C-alpha cells in the first residue's frame, strides 16, 4: 500500500479519536472497572502480515477486541481468525468486500464500511429510477490495487442476481493507472 493511502486511512489519522474516546469514557466514569490498553499492529494492507499480526494479537497478547484491518484481503484473513477465537473484530477503512458480510463465516465480524453489495444496490436503483442503460463508476485505487477486483466482482455478482439476463455488462480494472473504470451496459 502506498504511503499516501496508508496515511489517509491508517493509525496516524485515527488513533487520536480512539484516545479521545477512552479519555471521555474515563472522565464520565462510564466503565470504571475496565482497563483499556491499545496495541497498534500494522499490516500495511498485506494479508500475510495481517494473518501474522492477528495471530500474535490473539495467541500471544490475548486481546479482547480487534479494530481493523483497513483493507479487504487482510480483513478476510483476520476476520476468519477472530471468528475461530471468538473475538470481535471491527473492520473499517477500505474494507468494502461483500465477503465480510457473511455472518456464517465471520461470526464475530462487525464491518464499519459500506460494502460493495450496498453500492451495487444503489447503482441498480439509480439506473432503474432514471431509466438509464449504462454507467461508469470512477475512483482512485491509489495504493490498493485489490480494491478494484473486489468491487468489480461484487457489483457484477449483485447486478446479475437482481437483474438477471436483462443485464449485459463489461467491467474492467485499469492496471497501473490512477483511475479505475467499472462500466455496465444494456441494463
C-alpha positions in Angstrom: 0.0 0.0 0.0 1.3 3.4 -0.8 2.4 5.8 2.0 -0.3 8.2 0.7 -3.2 5.8 1.2 -1.8 4.4 4.4 -1.6 8.0 5.8 -5.2 8.7 4.7 -6.8 5.6 6.4 -4.3 4.4 8.9 -3.4 4.6 12.5 -1.9 8.0 12.3 -5.3 9.6 11.3 -7.5 7.6 13.6 -5.5 6.8 16.8 -6.3 10.2 18.2 -10.1 9.5 18.0 -9.6 6.3 20.0 -7.7 8.0 22.7 -10.1 10.9 22.9 -12.9 8.3 23.3 -11.0 6.5 26.0 -10.4 9.7 27.9 -14.1 10.7 27.7 -15.2 7.3 29.0 -12.8 7.7 31.9 -13.9 11.3 32.6 -17.6 10.3 32.6 -16.9 7.2 34.7 -18.7 5.0 32.2 -16.5 2.0 32.5 -14.5 2.5 35.7 -13.9 -1.2 36.2 -12.3 -1.7 32.8 -8.7 -1.2 31.9 -8.2 -0.1 28.3 -4.9 -0.9 26.5 -4.4 -0.2 22.8 -1.8 -2.2 20.9 -1.0 -1.0 17.4 -0.2 -3.7 14.9 0.4 -2.5 11.3 -0.5 -4.9 8.5 0.3 -2.5 5.6 -2.7 -3.9 3.8 -0.8 -7.2 3.3 -2.7 -10.4 4.0 0.3 -12.4 5.2 1.3 -9.6 7.6 -2.4 -9.4 8.7 -2.5 -13.1 9.4 0.7 -13.0 11.4 -0.3 -9.9 13.4 -3.8 -11.2 14.1 -2.4 -14.5 15.3 0.0 -12.6 17.6 -2.8 -10.4 19.0 -5.0 -13.5 19.6 -2.5 -16.1 20.8 0.3 -14.1 22.5 -1.3 -10.9 23.6 -4.8 -12.3 24.3 -6.7 -9.2 23.1 -10.4 -8.9 23.8 -11.2 -6.9 20.6 -9.6 -6.1 17.2 -10.1 -2.8 15.4 -9.0 -3.3 11.8 -7.6 -4.3 9.3 -8.4 -1.5 6.9 -8.2 -3.4 3.6 -10.2 -6.3 2.1 -7.9 -9.2 1.8 -6.2 -8.6 5.2 -9.7 -8.2 6.8 -10.8 -11.6 5.4 -7.9 -13.5 7.0 -8.1 -11.5 10.2 -11.8 -12.0 10.5 -11.6 -15.7 9.9 -9.0 -16.0 12.7 -11.1 -13.7 15.0 -14.1 -15.9 14.4 -12.1 -19.0 15.2 -11.0 -17.5 18.5 -14.5 -16.0 19.1 -13.1 -12.5 19.4 -15.0 -9.5 18.0 -13.3 -7.7 15.1 -14.4 -4.3 13.8 -13.2 -3.8 10.2 -13.1 -0.2 8.9 -11.3 1.9 6.3 -11.2 0.4 2.8 -12.9 -2.9 3.8 -15.7 -2.9 1.3 -15.8 -6.5 0.2 -19.3 -8.2 0.4 -17.5 -11.3 1.5 -17.0 -9.8 5.0 -20.8 -9.6 5.5 -21.0 -13.4 5.5 -22.4 -14.0 9.1 -21.9 -17.7 8.9 -18.3 -17.5 8.0 -17.3 -14.4 10.0 -19.3 -14.8 13.2 -17.6 -12.1 15.2 -17.1 -9.6 12.4 -18.6 -6.1 12.5 -17.8 -4.2 9.3 -18.0 -0.4 9.7 -17.7 0.4 6.0 -20.4 0.4 3.4 -19.8 -2.7 1.4 -19.9 -3.2 -2.4 -23.2 -5.0 -2.1 -24.8 -1.8 -0.9 -23.0 0.1 -3.6 -24.3 -2.4 -6.3 -27.9 -2.0 -5.0 -27.5 1.8 -5.1 -26.2 1.8 -8.7 -29.0 -0.6 -9.7 -31.7 1.6 -8.1 -30.3 4.8 -9.7 -30.3 3.1 -13.1 -33.9 1.9 -12.7 -35.1 5.2 -11.3 -33.8 7.3 -14.2 -34.2 4.6 -16.8 -30.5 4.7 -17.6 -28.9 1.9 -19.5 -25.3 2.3 -18.6 -22.9 3.8 -16.1 -19.3 4.4 -15.4 -18.0 4.3 -11.9 -14.7 6.0 -11.4 -12.5 6.0 -8.3 -8.9 6.1 -7.4 -7.2 2.9 -6.3 -4.1 4.7 -5.2 -2.0 2.0 -3.4 -4.9 -0.5 -3.2 -4.9 -2.5 -6.4 -7.0 -5.3 -4.9 -10.0 -3.0 -4.3 -10.9 -2.8 -7.9 -11.2 -6.5 -8.3 -13.2 -6.9 -5.2 -15.5 -4.0 -6.1 -15.9 -5.1 -9.8 -16.7 -8.7 -8.8 -19.2 -7.7 -6.1 -21.0 -5.3 -8.4 -21.2 -7.8 -11.2 -22.5 -10.6 -9.0 -25.1 -8.4 -7.4 -26.4 -6.8 -10.5 -26.6 -10.2 -12.2 -28.6 -11.5 -9.2 -31.1 -8.7 -9.1 -31.3 -8.0 -12.9 -30.8 -11.5 -14.3 -30.5 -11.9 -18.0 -31.6 -8.4 -18.7 -28.1 -7.3 -17.9 -25.0 -7.4 -20.2 -22.0 -5.7 -18.7 -18.4 -5.0 -19.3 -16.3 -4.4 -16.2 -12.6 -3.8 -16.3 -9.9 -2.7 -13.9 -7.2 -0.5 -15.3 -3.7 -1.5 -14.3 -1.0 0.9 -13.3 -3.4 3.8 -13.8 -4.6 6.4 -11.3 -8.3 5.9 -12.1 -10.2 2.6 -12.3 -13.3 2.2 -14.5 -16.2 -0.1 -13.9 -18.8 0.0 -16.6 -22.2 -1.7 -17.1 -24.0 -1.7 -20.5 -27.6 -2.6 -21.6 -29.2 -2.6 -18.3 
